[in-house]
Amino acid sequence: MIEKLRLERFKNFQDAELILGPFTLLVGSNASGKSNLREAFRFLHGMARGDRLTSVWRGIRGGGREIAFCGASTFALAVDFTIKDEQAERKATYRIEIDPGIDGKESRVLSERLTFWAPEEAIFTSTMPVKDDPDSLGFIVEYAGDRSQPYRGSNKYSLLSQVVSDVQISPQCRQIASRAISALGMMRFIDFHPEAMGMPSVPGQTTLGDKGENLSSIFQAICQKPEMKEALIQWFQALTPMTVTDLEFPVDESGRILLTSIEENGHKTSIDSFSDGTLRCLAMVAALLGPQPANFYFFEELELSIHPTCLHLPIQLIERQVIKRNIQVVGTTQSSQLIRLLNWRSWEYSSVTYRLPDRFDAQIQRIIDIPDAKRLMDKYNLARLHESGWLENTMYFLADEETED
């Protein structure tokens, strides 16, 4: 479970933090920073997977040239999360600081640290850059008896990904690093592409692709359990006016399959003819009910292409599955109708992103921490506060009070 993300000079956040729960919903006006939070998680995901910095930039809008706040020379991200060592579950913090390499310079890792806390205990900590090697970064391991041994890693990759593969480092330390990588590396950022979702897929491919690939084969795997197949049929019936009574997976000449629905009158419709909204909903179903879910999903614009009367379906699915399968979902929305459907547990981890007038930096505020928010939410519902503009207006008002003080 990732509990907190801290952003320092990242995109339009100069200094901000996001508190996370099982399901974290982000609301806020356009250009207030919701998508930039997605980019922060994307960056951490790439670093944990061991991607080279220059590769990570390709997946982030604006690349390295626009990643630091207002042209700053560095940025840093940190996450608090829970991992297990040999004794018990412990809270940990991972922080990484980057020089994005503006003005023609090469990007590099400047500092990095993985730490247990309560009591505080460092796993590894970067030291000064290696003088005789501009592409290296020194670090020390301070866990399980490695305290006196200095190491050297490449500053073009995360030290976290290098620690886990260095056989000179103690197995205990590498195991902790591996668990940190699992917390950060098993994230998925689904960019729904109807063309990719409607393509035939190879049976047995049960990981949803970044564009929604393998949708048919994931549904075939889900349908191996009769009760799950019946649940999917009920989803089709609730989501569309189609009178779906069965699902089948015909095989083409290449051995690929294509999800096909069968209606009461025998009419068949293949997945490549489904509407965009139906496909988006089905992709969320595949991600959350499939046999190989990720630890963490980020879904942008949860309401997109879904009829307002059907919005309860993905919301109920998310709220149920994050608890049942112990996964995390972060979603963004502009829809008051969707917000109205949240249960009280989801309200607790809803946050608003906003920018104050005449300020370049964005801020993040957990909604229940806004003064008087809980009383008003009990009285009016969060959706009504959202559509009235109360969330942003309150933050502007509080900022004015602080200025006057």
MARKE-865833 format. One record per residue (C-alpha): residue number from 0; x, y, z. Coordinates in Angstrom, 3 decimals. Layout:
% residues N
{k=NUM | c1=X | c2=Y | c3=Z}
...
% end
This chain:
% residues 405
{k=0 | c1=0.000 | c2=0.000 | c3=0.000}
{k=1 | c1=1.379 | c2=3.358 | c3=-1.053}
{k=2 | c1=0.277 | c2=5.821 | c3=1.617}
{k=3 | c1=1.725 | c2=9.143 | c3=0.509}
{k=4 | c1=3.361 | c2=10.774 | c3=-2.517}
{k=5 | c1=5.475 | c2=13.903 | c3=-2.051}
{k=6 | c1=6.360 | c2=16.152 | c3=-4.975}
{k=7 | c1=9.174 | c2=18.687 | c3=-4.930}
{k=8 | c1=9.560 | c2=20.910 | c3=-8.009}
{k=9 | c1=7.762 | c2=18.346 | c3=-10.181}
{k=10 | c1=5.724 | c2=19.633 | c3=-13.136}
{k=11 | c1=3.350 | c2=22.283 | c3=-11.746}
{k=12 | c1=3.862 | c2=21.194 | c3=-8.113}
{k=13 | c1=6.514 | c2=23.144 | c3=-6.236}
{k=14 | c1=5.883 | c2=21.445 | c3=-2.891}
{k=15 | c1=2.847 | c2=19.220 | c3=-2.403}
{k=16 | c1=1.776 | c2=15.825 | c3=-1.103}
{k=17 | c1=-0.998 | c2=13.394 | c3=-1.916}
{k=18 | c1=-2.413 | c2=11.046 | c3=0.733}
{k=19 | c1=-3.568 | c2=7.747 | c3=-0.749}
{k=20 | c1=-5.978 | c2=5.033 | c3=0.281}
{k=21 | c1=-7.305 | c2=1.896 | c3=-1.409}
{k=22 | c1=-9.339 | c2=4.085 | c3=-3.818}
{k=23 | c1=-8.115 | c2=7.657 | c3=-4.243}
{k=24 | c1=-10.270 | c2=9.998 | c3=-6.310}
{k=25 | c1=-8.838 | c2=13.252 | c3=-7.673}
{k=26 | c1=-11.057 | c2=16.190 | c3=-8.583}
{k=27 | c1=-10.097 | c2=19.641 | c3=-9.777}
{k=28 | c1=-10.340 | c2=22.016 | c3=-12.690}
{k=29 | c1=-8.526 | c2=21.517 | c3=-15.985}
{k=30 | c1=-4.745 | c2=22.122 | c3=-15.800}
{k=31 | c1=-4.787 | c2=21.897 | c3=-12.007}
{k=32 | c1=-2.355 | c2=18.970 | c3=-11.897}
{k=33 | c1=-4.392 | c2=15.736 | c3=-11.868}
{k=34 | c1=-2.618 | c2=14.306 | c3=-14.906}
{k=35 | c1=0.757 | c2=15.419 | c3=-13.537}
{k=36 | c1=0.200 | c2=13.156 | c3=-10.541}
{k=37 | c1=-0.161 | c2=10.323 | c3=-13.030}
{k=38 | c1=3.174 | c2=11.363 | c3=-14.538}
{k=39 | c1=4.807 | c2=11.249 | c3=-11.091}
{k=40 | c1=3.662 | c2=7.671 | c3=-10.558}
{k=41 | c1=4.767 | c2=6.814 | c3=-14.094}
{k=42 | c1=8.231 | c2=8.141 | c3=-13.345}
{k=43 | c1=8.548 | c2=6.141 | c3=-10.126}
{k=44 | c1=7.296 | c2=3.062 | c3=-11.947}
{k=45 | c1=9.965 | c2=3.439 | c3=-14.624}
{k=46 | c1=12.699 | c2=3.952 | c3=-12.052}
{k=47 | c1=11.628 | c2=0.868 | c3=-10.092}
{k=48 | c1=11.623 | c2=-1.242 | c3=-13.253}
{k=49 | c1=15.208 | c2=-0.251 | c3=-13.954}
{k=50 | c1=14.510 | c2=1.842 | c3=-17.050}
{k=51 | c1=17.175 | c2=4.263 | c3=-18.185}
{k=52 | c1=16.289 | c2=7.896 | c3=-17.499}
{k=53 | c1=16.242 | c2=8.731 | c3=-21.191}
{k=54 | c1=13.661 | c2=5.954 | c3=-21.701}
{k=55 | c1=11.459 | c2=7.175 | c3=-18.863}
{k=56 | c1=11.176 | c2=10.634 | c3=-20.461}
{k=57 | c1=9.482 | c2=9.126 | c3=-23.515}
{k=58 | c1=6.448 | c2=8.136 | c3=-21.458}
{k=59 | c1=6.018 | c2=11.581 | c3=-19.883}
{k=60 | c1=4.443 | c2=14.554 | c3=-21.618}
{k=61 | c1=7.061 | c2=17.181 | c3=-22.376}
{k=62 | c1=9.873 | c2=14.744 | c3=-21.521}
{k=63 | c1=12.772 | c2=15.840 | c3=-19.382}
{k=64 | c1=12.708 | c2=19.404 | c3=-20.667}
{k=65 | c1=9.380 | c2=20.212 | c3=-18.935}
{k=66 | c1=9.391 | c2=17.891 | c3=-15.962}
{k=67 | c1=10.884 | c2=20.302 | c3=-13.392}
{k=68 | c1=8.795 | c2=23.123 | c3=-11.924}
{k=69 | c1=9.266 | c2=26.445 | c3=-13.776}
{k=70 | c1=12.608 | c2=25.386 | c3=-15.245}
{k=71 | c1=14.142 | c2=24.296 | c3=-11.913}
{k=72 | c1=17.456 | c2=22.454 | c3=-12.190}
{k=73 | c1=16.263 | c2=19.448 | c3=-10.149}
{k=74 | c1=13.119 | c2=17.722 | c3=-8.923}
{k=75 | c1=12.436 | c2=15.047 | c3=-6.322}
{k=76 | c1=9.712 | c2=12.497 | c3=-5.610}
{k=77 | c1=9.187 | c2=10.476 | c3=-2.448}
{k=78 | c1=6.690 | c2=7.791 | c3=-1.475}
{k=79 | c1=5.726 | c2=6.287 | c3=1.865}
{k=80 | c1=4.591 | c2=2.681 | c3=1.715}
{k=81 | c1=4.481 | c2=-0.554 | c3=3.679}
{k=82 | c1=6.794 | c2=-3.490 | c3=2.981}
{k=83 | c1=7.778 | c2=-6.596 | c3=4.906}
{k=84 | c1=11.194 | c2=-7.549 | c3=6.202}
{k=85 | c1=11.979 | c2=-10.814 | c3=7.955}
{k=86 | c1=10.348 | c2=-9.660 | c3=11.195}
{k=87 | c1=7.129 | c2=-7.854 | c3=10.260}
{k=88 | c1=5.490 | c2=-5.221 | c3=8.089}
{k=89 | c1=7.261 | c2=-1.896 | c3=8.345}
{k=90 | c1=6.728 | c2=1.609 | c3=7.021}
{k=91 | c1=9.296 | c2=2.752 | c3=4.495}
{k=92 | c1=10.135 | c2=5.869 | c3=2.494}
{k=93 | c1=11.791 | c2=5.940 | c3=-0.902}
{k=94 | c1=13.086 | c2=9.268 | c3=-2.239}
{k=95 | c1=14.864 | c2=10.071 | c3=-5.486}
{k=96 | c1=16.182 | c2=13.405 | c3=-6.773}
{k=97 | c1=16.882 | c2=13.971 | c3=-10.445}
{k=98 | c1=18.765 | c2=16.444 | c3=-12.591}
{k=99 | c1=16.641 | c2=16.305 | c3=-15.778}
{k=100 | c1=19.518 | c2=17.573 | c3=-17.893}
{k=101 | c1=18.207 | c2=20.831 | c3=-19.303}
{k=102 | c1=20.308 | c2=23.054 | c3=-21.606}
{k=103 | c1=21.793 | c2=20.068 | c3=-23.390}
{k=104 | c1=23.133 | c2=18.357 | c3=-20.272}
{k=105 | c1=22.605 | c2=14.655 | c3=-19.704}
{k=106 | c1=19.992 | c2=13.700 | c3=-17.110}
{k=107 | c1=21.192 | c2=11.873 | c3=-13.993}
{k=108 | c1=20.202 | c2=10.669 | c3=-10.553}
{k=109 | c1=21.531 | c2=13.105 | c3=-7.940}
{k=110 | c1=20.503 | c2=11.369 | c3=-4.731}
{k=111 | c1=18.480 | c2=8.379 | c3=-3.627}
{k=112 | c1=17.516 | c2=6.745 | c3=-0.360}
{k=113 | c1=15.379 | c2=3.884 | c3=0.951}
{k=114 | c1=14.603 | c2=4.057 | c3=4.666}
{k=115 | c1=12.583 | c2=2.196 | c3=7.249}
{k=116 | c1=11.074 | c2=4.341 | c3=9.969}
{k=117 | c1=9.761 | c2=3.925 | c3=13.520}
{k=118 | c1=12.522 | c2=3.190 | c3=14.335}
{k=119 | c1=14.423 | c2=4.870 | c3=11.503}
{k=120 | c1=16.827 | c2=2.576 | c3=9.708}
{k=121 | c1=18.406 | c2=3.265 | c3=6.319}
{k=122 | c1=18.514 | c2=0.475 | c3=3.744}
{k=123 | c1=20.765 | c2=2.336 | c3=1.326}
{k=124 | c1=21.778 | c2=5.963 | c3=0.890}
{k=125 | c1=23.534 | c2=7.690 | c3=-1.978}
{k=126 | c1=26.742 | c2=9.564 | c3=-1.249}
{k=127 | c1=28.691 | c2=12.132 | c3=-3.251}
{k=128 | c1=29.137 | c2=11.671 | c3=-7.011}
{k=129 | c1=32.261 | c2=9.753 | c3=-7.951}
{k=130 | c1=34.900 | c2=12.340 | c3=-8.882}
{k=131 | c1=36.714 | c2=10.287 | c3=-11.481}
{k=132 | c1=33.527 | c2=9.007 | c3=-13.137}
{k=133 | c1=30.774 | c2=11.526 | c3=-14.045}
{k=134 | c1=28.384 | c2=8.675 | c3=-14.913}
{k=135 | c1=28.554 | c2=7.085 | c3=-11.450}
{k=136 | c1=26.948 | c2=7.719 | c3=-8.088}
{k=137 | c1=28.367 | c2=6.355 | c3=-4.865}
{k=138 | c1=26.150 | c2=4.790 | c3=-2.216}
{k=139 | c1=26.373 | c2=2.897 | c3=1.037}
{k=140 | c1=24.223 | c2=0.048 | c3=2.269}
{k=141 | c1=23.276 | c2=0.407 | c3=5.909}
{k=142 | c1=21.257 | c2=-2.730 | c3=6.467}
{k=143 | c1=22.124 | c2=-6.262 | c3=7.614}
{k=144 | c1=25.818 | c2=-5.784 | c3=8.221}
{k=145 | c1=26.808 | c2=-3.905 | c3=5.056}
{k=146 | c1=27.409 | c2=-0.588 | c3=6.790}
{k=147 | c1=31.110 | c2=-0.211 | c3=6.072}
{k=148 | c1=31.076 | c2=-1.232 | c3=2.430}
{k=149 | c1=30.972 | c2=1.559 | c3=-0.219}
{k=150 | c1=29.396 | c2=0.825 | c3=-3.598}
{k=151 | c1=29.168 | c2=2.520 | c3=-6.956}
{k=152 | c1=26.240 | c2=2.613 | c3=-9.359}
{k=153 | c1=25.288 | c2=4.256 | c3=-12.638}
{k=154 | c1=23.527 | c2=7.594 | c3=-12.272}
{k=155 | c1=21.515 | c2=6.892 | c3=-15.433}
{k=156 | c1=19.337 | c2=4.354 | c3=-13.604}
{k=157 | c1=17.805 | c2=4.178 | c3=-10.145}
{k=158 | c1=20.051 | c2=2.815 | c3=-7.435}
{k=159 | c1=17.044 | c2=0.810 | c3=-6.249}
{k=160 | c1=17.099 | c2=-1.290 | c3=-9.411}
{k=161 | c1=20.864 | c2=-1.730 | c3=-9.131}
{k=162 | c1=20.904 | c2=-2.710 | c3=-5.460}
{k=163 | c1=18.544 | c2=-5.600 | c3=-6.082}
{k=164 | c1=20.831 | c2=-7.126 | c3=-8.718}
{k=165 | c1=24.237 | c2=-6.573 | c3=-7.055}
{k=166 | c1=25.346 | c2=-9.955 | c3=-5.669}
{k=167 | c1=27.976 | c2=-8.258 | c3=-3.495}
{k=168 | c1=25.194 | c2=-6.742 | c3=-1.379}
{k=169 | c1=23.682 | c2=-8.878 | c3=1.371}
{k=170 | c1=20.665 | c2=-11.032 | c3=0.440}
{k=171 | c1=18.629 | c2=-9.379 | c3=3.212}
{k=172 | c1=19.143 | c2=-5.912 | c3=1.738}
{k=173 | c1=18.464 | c2=-7.080 | c3=-1.800}
{k=174 | c1=15.260 | c2=-8.710 | c3=-0.616}
{k=175 | c1=14.042 | c2=-5.465 | c3=0.929}
{k=176 | c1=14.931 | c2=-3.586 | c3=-2.266}
{k=177 | c1=13.046 | c2=-6.219 | c3=-4.272}
{k=178 | c1=9.935 | c2=-5.696 | c3=-2.156}
{k=179 | c1=10.179 | c2=-1.940 | c3=-2.646}
{k=180 | c1=10.395 | c2=-2.539 | c3=-6.390}
{k=181 | c1=7.251 | c2=-4.680 | c3=-6.181}
{k=182 | c1=5.427 | c2=-1.813 | c3=-4.471}
{k=183 | c1=6.437 | c2=0.668 | c3=-7.178}
{k=184 | c1=7.032 | c2=-1.499 | c3=-10.227}
{k=185 | c1=3.635 | c2=-3.225 | c3=-10.433}
{k=186 | c1=1.707 | c2=-0.119 | c3=-11.494}
{k=187 | c1=-0.489 | c2=0.091 | c3=-14.562}
{k=188 | c1=-1.557 | c2=3.175 | c3=-16.501}
{k=189 | c1=-4.246 | c2=2.106 | c3=-18.932}
{k=190 | c1=-4.675 | c2=4.436 | c3=-21.912}
{k=191 | c1=-7.897 | c2=3.085 | c3=-23.359}
{k=192 | c1=-7.626 | c2=2.623 | c3=-27.139}
{k=193 | c1=-10.801 | c2=1.085 | c3=-28.647}
{k=194 | c1=-8.859 | c2=-0.298 | c3=-31.620}
{k=195 | c1=-6.458 | c2=-2.182 | c3=-29.336}
{k=196 | c1=-9.237 | c2=-3.428 | c3=-27.056}
{k=197 | c1=-11.219 | c2=-4.760 | c3=-30.019}
{k=198 | c1=-8.340 | c2=-6.741 | c3=-31.513}
{k=199 | c1=-8.200 | c2=-10.575 | c3=-31.350}
{k=200 | c1=-5.846 | c2=-11.866 | c3=-28.675}
{k=201 | c1=-3.828 | c2=-15.001 | c3=-27.983}
{k=202 | c1=-5.430 | c2=-17.403 | c3=-25.475}
{k=203 | c1=-3.564 | c2=-17.409 | c3=-22.177}
{k=204 | c1=-2.473 | c2=-13.755 | c3=-22.396}
{k=205 | c1=-3.955 | c2=-12.589 | c3=-19.104}
{k=206 | c1=-2.185 | c2=-9.263 | c3=-18.548}
{k=207 | c1=-4.070 | c2=-6.210 | c3=-19.774}
{k=208 | c1=-1.883 | c2=-4.147 | c3=-22.082}
{k=209 | c1=-1.305 | c2=-0.421 | c3=-21.612}
{k=210 | c1=-3.791 | c2=0.335 | c3=-24.394}
{k=211 | c1=-6.250 | c2=-2.377 | c3=-23.358}
{k=212 | c1=-4.732 | c2=-5.205 | c3=-25.395}
{k=213 | c1=-5.544 | c2=-8.858 | c3=-24.572}
{k=214 | c1=-9.074 | c2=-7.977 | c3=-23.496}
{k=215 | c1=-10.642 | c2=-11.035 | c3=-25.152}
{k=216 | c1=-8.186 | c2=-13.538 | c3=-23.655}
{k=217 | c1=-8.590 | c2=-12.041 | c3=-20.166}
{k=218 | c1=-12.368 | c2=-12.436 | c3=-20.441}
{k=219 | c1=-11.910 | c2=-15.994 | c3=-21.618}
{k=220 | c1=-9.830 | c2=-16.689 | c3=-18.493}
{k=221 | c1=-12.426 | c2=-15.026 | c3=-16.245}
{k=222 | c1=-15.200 | c2=-17.093 | c3=-17.851}
{k=223 | c1=-13.526 | c2=-20.359 | c3=-16.827}
{k=224 | c1=-15.468 | c2=-19.964 | c3=-13.570}
{k=225 | c1=-19.205 | c2=-20.268 | c3=-14.254}
{k=226 | c1=-20.147 | c2=-17.815 | c3=-11.490}
{k=227 | c1=-17.750 | c2=-15.215 | c3=-12.938}
{k=228 | c1=-19.140 | c2=-15.736 | c3=-16.438}
{k=229 | c1=-22.653 | c2=-15.176 | c3=-15.117}
{k=230 | c1=-21.480 | c2=-11.979 | c3=-13.374}
{k=231 | c1=-20.010 | c2=-10.702 | c3=-16.665}
{k=232 | c1=-23.263 | c2=-11.423 | c3=-18.498}
{k=233 | c1=-25.102 | c2=-9.423 | c3=-15.859}
{k=234 | c1=-22.595 | c2=-6.602 | c3=-16.434}
{k=235 | c1=-23.426 | c2=-6.568 | c3=-20.138}
{k=236 | c1=-27.131 | c2=-6.486 | c3=-19.338}
{k=237 | c1=-26.720 | c2=-3.589 | c3=-16.900}
{k=238 | c1=-24.282 | c2=-1.641 | c3=-19.062}
{k=239 | c1=-26.058 | c2=-1.881 | c3=-22.421}
{k=240 | c1=-29.581 | c2=-2.367 | c3=-23.794}
{k=241 | c1=-28.358 | c2=-5.649 | c3=-25.306}
{k=242 | c1=-30.182 | c2=-8.796 | c3=-24.082}
{k=243 | c1=-26.931 | c2=-10.747 | c3=-23.644}
{k=244 | c1=-27.434 | c2=-14.352 | c3=-22.492}
{k=245 | c1=-24.047 | c2=-15.878 | c3=-23.302}
{k=246 | c1=-20.424 | c2=-15.113 | c3=-24.222}
{k=247 | c1=-18.259 | c2=-17.076 | c3=-26.609}
{k=248 | c1=-14.698 | c2=-16.846 | c3=-27.940}
{k=249 | c1=-14.456 | c2=-17.966 | c3=-31.596}
{k=250 | c1=-10.964 | c2=-18.758 | c3=-32.898}
{k=251 | c1=-9.608 | c2=-17.319 | c3=-36.169}
{k=252 | c1=-7.101 | c2=-18.945 | c3=-38.564}
{k=253 | c1=-4.124 | c2=-17.686 | c3=-36.532}
{k=254 | c1=-5.435 | c2=-19.183 | c3=-33.288}
{k=255 | c1=-6.511 | c2=-15.840 | c3=-31.831}
{k=256 | c1=-9.837 | c2=-15.344 | c3=-30.102}
{k=257 | c1=-12.390 | c2=-12.544 | c3=-30.109}
{k=258 | c1=-14.939 | c2=-11.991 | c3=-27.357}
{k=259 | c1=-18.438 | c2=-12.237 | c3=-28.805}
{k=260 | c1=-21.763 | c2=-11.632 | c3=-27.060}
{k=261 | c1=-24.883 | c2=-13.635 | c3=-27.860}
{k=262 | c1=-28.310 | c2=-12.076 | c3=-27.348}
{k=263 | c1=-31.642 | c2=-13.649 | c3=-26.538}
{k=264 | c1=-32.623 | c2=-13.823 | c3=-30.214}
{k=265 | c1=-29.308 | c2=-15.440 | c3=-31.150}
{k=266 | c1=-27.754 | c2=-12.262 | c3=-32.563}
{k=267 | c1=-23.971 | c2=-12.169 | c3=-32.119}
{k=268 | c1=-21.824 | c2=-9.058 | c3=-31.675}
{k=269 | c1=-18.032 | c2=-9.238 | c3=-31.568}
{k=270 | c1=-16.001 | c2=-6.995 | c3=-29.306}
{k=271 | c1=-14.629 | c2=-4.952 | c3=-32.201}
{k=272 | c1=-18.187 | c2=-3.617 | c3=-32.741}
{k=273 | c1=-18.733 | c2=-2.549 | c3=-29.114}
{k=274 | c1=-19.073 | c2=1.147 | c3=-28.283}
{k=275 | c1=-16.162 | c2=3.059 | c3=-26.746}
{k=276 | c1=-17.963 | c2=3.390 | c3=-23.417}
{k=277 | c1=-18.686 | c2=-0.341 | c3=-23.275}
{k=278 | c1=-15.049 | c2=-1.104 | c3=-24.071}
{k=279 | c1=-13.771 | c2=1.261 | c3=-21.357}
{k=280 | c1=-15.989 | c2=-0.389 | c3=-18.769}
{k=281 | c1=-14.991 | c2=-3.869 | c3=-19.918}
{k=282 | c1=-11.301 | c2=-2.947 | c3=-19.741}
{k=283 | c1=-11.743 | c2=-1.858 | c3=-16.112}
{k=284 | c1=-13.533 | c2=-5.138 | c3=-15.424}
{k=285 | c1=-10.656 | c2=-7.062 | c3=-17.018}
{k=286 | c1=-8.060 | c2=-5.131 | c3=-15.016}
{k=287 | c1=-9.777 | c2=-5.608 | c3=-11.677}
{k=288 | c1=-11.243 | c2=-9.109 | c3=-12.100}
{k=289 | c1=-8.574 | c2=-10.691 | c3=-14.293}
{k=290 | c1=-6.285 | c2=-13.447 | c3=-12.975}
{k=291 | c1=-3.180 | c2=-11.214 | c3=-12.836}
{k=292 | c1=-4.092 | c2=-7.819 | c3=-11.375}
{k=293 | c1=-1.440 | c2=-5.171 | c3=-10.778}
{k=294 | c1=-0.862 | c2=-3.682 | c3=-7.333}
{k=295 | c1=-1.827 | c2=-0.193 | c3=-8.494}
{k=296 | c1=-3.974 | c2=1.270 | c3=-11.285}
{k=297 | c1=-4.333 | c2=4.868 | c3=-12.426}
{k=298 | c1=-7.484 | c2=5.574 | c3=-14.433}
{k=299 | c1=-8.019 | c2=9.041 | c3=-15.913}
{k=300 | c1=-11.532 | c2=10.433 | c3=-16.450}
{k=301 | c1=-13.432 | c2=7.484 | c3=-15.043}
{k=302 | c1=-16.693 | c2=8.808 | c3=-16.443}
{k=303 | c1=-15.510 | c2=9.193 | c3=-20.060}
{k=304 | c1=-17.913 | c2=7.701 | c3=-22.655}
{k=305 | c1=-20.036 | c2=6.041 | c3=-19.947}
{k=306 | c1=-23.718 | c2=6.942 | c3=-19.685}
{k=307 | c1=-24.525 | c2=8.655 | c3=-16.350}
{k=308 | c1=-27.033 | c2=5.934 | c3=-15.462}
{k=309 | c1=-24.268 | c2=3.324 | c3=-15.695}
{k=310 | c1=-21.548 | c2=5.153 | c3=-13.741}
{k=311 | c1=-22.376 | c2=3.180 | c3=-10.609}
{k=312 | c1=-21.062 | c2=0.009 | c3=-12.250}
{k=313 | c1=-17.338 | c2=0.899 | c3=-12.466}
{k=314 | c1=-17.453 | c2=2.753 | c3=-9.134}
{k=315 | c1=-18.989 | c2=-0.192 | c3=-7.286}
{k=316 | c1=-16.516 | c2=-2.544 | c3=-8.958}
{k=317 | c1=-13.522 | c2=-0.433 | c3=-7.923}
{k=318 | c1=-14.720 | c2=0.046 | c3=-4.346}
{k=319 | c1=-15.350 | c2=-3.671 | c3=-3.955}
{k=320 | c1=-12.198 | c2=-4.998 | c3=-5.630}
{k=321 | c1=-9.657 | c2=-2.710 | c3=-3.916}
{k=322 | c1=-10.719 | c2=-4.282 | c3=-0.629}
{k=323 | c1=-11.226 | c2=-7.829 | c3=-1.863}
{k=324 | c1=-7.934 | c2=-8.080 | c3=-3.789}
{k=325 | c1=-5.855 | c2=-5.642 | c3=-1.717}
{k=326 | c1=-5.004 | c2=-3.386 | c3=-4.655}
{k=327 | c1=-4.973 | c2=0.392 | c3=-5.111}
{k=328 | c1=-6.773 | c2=2.534 | c3=-7.653}
{k=329 | c1=-6.267 | c2=6.237 | c3=-8.298}
{k=330 | c1=-8.833 | c2=7.852 | c3=-10.575}
{k=331 | c1=-9.620 | c2=11.330 | c3=-11.844}
{k=332 | c1=-13.020 | c2=12.783 | c3=-12.616}
{k=333 | c1=-14.875 | c2=15.972 | c3=-13.499}
{k=334 | c1=-18.267 | c2=14.339 | c3=-12.940}
{k=335 | c1=-20.447 | c2=15.337 | c3=-9.999}
{k=336 | c1=-22.693 | c2=12.418 | c3=-10.891}
{k=337 | c1=-19.803 | c2=10.014 | c3=-10.330}
{k=338 | c1=-18.812 | c2=11.706 | c3=-7.071}
{k=339 | c1=-22.393 | c2=11.323 | c3=-5.850}
{k=340 | c1=-21.994 | c2=7.536 | c3=-6.125}
{k=341 | c1=-18.976 | c2=7.246 | c3=-3.819}
{k=342 | c1=-19.296 | c2=5.450 | c3=-0.506}
{k=343 | c1=-17.998 | c2=7.102 | c3=2.665}
{k=344 | c1=-14.687 | c2=5.169 | c3=2.589}
{k=345 | c1=-13.883 | c2=6.675 | c3=-0.818}
{k=346 | c1=-14.707 | c2=10.173 | c3=0.412}
{k=347 | c1=-11.963 | c2=9.810 | c3=3.003}
{k=348 | c1=-9.293 | c2=9.611 | c3=0.287}
{k=349 | c1=-10.727 | c2=12.094 | c3=-2.211}
{k=350 | c1=-8.489 | c2=15.099 | c3=-2.888}
{k=351 | c1=-8.827 | c2=18.322 | c3=-4.826}
{k=352 | c1=-6.023 | c2=19.731 | c3=-6.967}
{k=353 | c1=-6.101 | c2=23.480 | c3=-7.482}
{k=354 | c1=-4.097 | c2=26.577 | c3=-8.375}
{k=355 | c1=-4.494 | c2=29.853 | c3=-6.547}
{k=356 | c1=-4.913 | c2=33.067 | c3=-8.553}
{k=357 | c1=-1.578 | c2=34.651 | c3=-9.500}
{k=358 | c1=0.315 | c2=31.495 | c3=-8.469}
{k=359 | c1=2.185 | c2=29.143 | c3=-10.779}
{k=360 | c1=2.282 | c2=26.189 | c3=-8.408}
{k=361 | c1=-0.538 | c2=23.699 | c3=-7.897}
{k=362 | c1=-1.658 | c2=22.398 | c3=-4.521}
{k=363 | c1=-3.331 | c2=19.210 | c3=-3.298}
{k=364 | c1=-5.784 | c2=19.081 | c3=-0.419}
{k=365 | c1=-7.523 | c2=16.042 | c3=1.008}
{k=366 | c1=-11.159 | c2=17.095 | c3=1.055}
{k=367 | c1=-12.031 | c2=15.857 | c3=4.558}
{k=368 | c1=-9.151 | c2=17.961 | c3=5.913}
{k=369 | c1=-10.705 | c2=21.192 | c3=4.628}
{k=370 | c1=-12.192 | c2=23.100 | c3=7.593}
{k=371 | c1=-15.909 | c2=22.367 | c3=7.999}
{k=372 | c1=-15.865 | c2=19.929 | c3=5.065}
{k=373 | c1=-17.136 | c2=16.891 | c3=6.957}
{k=374 | c1=-20.172 | c2=18.712 | c3=8.335}
{k=375 | c1=-21.036 | c2=20.096 | c3=4.905}
{k=376 | c1=-20.481 | c2=16.733 | c3=3.222}
{k=377 | c1=-22.876 | c2=15.117 | c3=5.700}
{k=378 | c1=-25.437 | c2=17.837 | c3=4.985}
{k=379 | c1=-25.113 | c2=18.408 | c3=1.248}
{k=380 | c1=-23.085 | c2=15.501 | c3=-0.208}
{k=381 | c1=-19.652 | c2=15.916 | c3=-1.797}
{k=382 | c1=-21.138 | c2=16.037 | c3=-5.293}
{k=383 | c1=-23.142 | c2=19.152 | c3=-4.511}
{k=384 | c1=-20.086 | c2=20.855 | c3=-3.020}
{k=385 | c1=-18.126 | c2=19.938 | c3=-6.144}
{k=386 | c1=-20.625 | c2=21.259 | c3=-8.677}
{k=387 | c1=-21.125 | c2=24.480 | c3=-6.708}
{k=388 | c1=-17.385 | c2=25.247 | c3=-6.868}
{k=389 | c1=-17.186 | c2=25.171 | c3=-3.051}
{k=390 | c1=-13.978 | c2=23.118 | c3=-2.993}
{k=391 | c1=-11.849 | c2=25.540 | c3=-5.010}
{k=392 | c1=-13.539 | c2=28.638 | c3=-3.577}
{k=393 | c1=-12.814 | c2=27.492 | c3=-0.043}
{k=394 | c1=-9.137 | c2=26.961 | c3=-0.845}
{k=395 | c1=-8.936 | c2=30.472 | c3=-2.344}
{k=396 | c1=-10.649 | c2=31.905 | c3=0.747}
{k=397 | c1=-8.317 | c2=30.091 | c3=3.156}
{k=398 | c1=-5.284 | c2=31.274 | c3=1.170}
{k=399 | c1=-6.523 | c2=34.874 | c3=1.440}
{k=400 | c1=-6.908 | c2=34.470 | c3=5.210}
{k=401 | c1=-3.333 | c2=33.171 | c3=5.516}
{k=402 | c1=-2.079 | c2=36.142 | c3=3.471}
{k=403 | c1=-3.888 | c2=38.611 | c3=5.712}
{k=404 | c1=-2.503 | c2=36.941 | c3=8.855}
% end
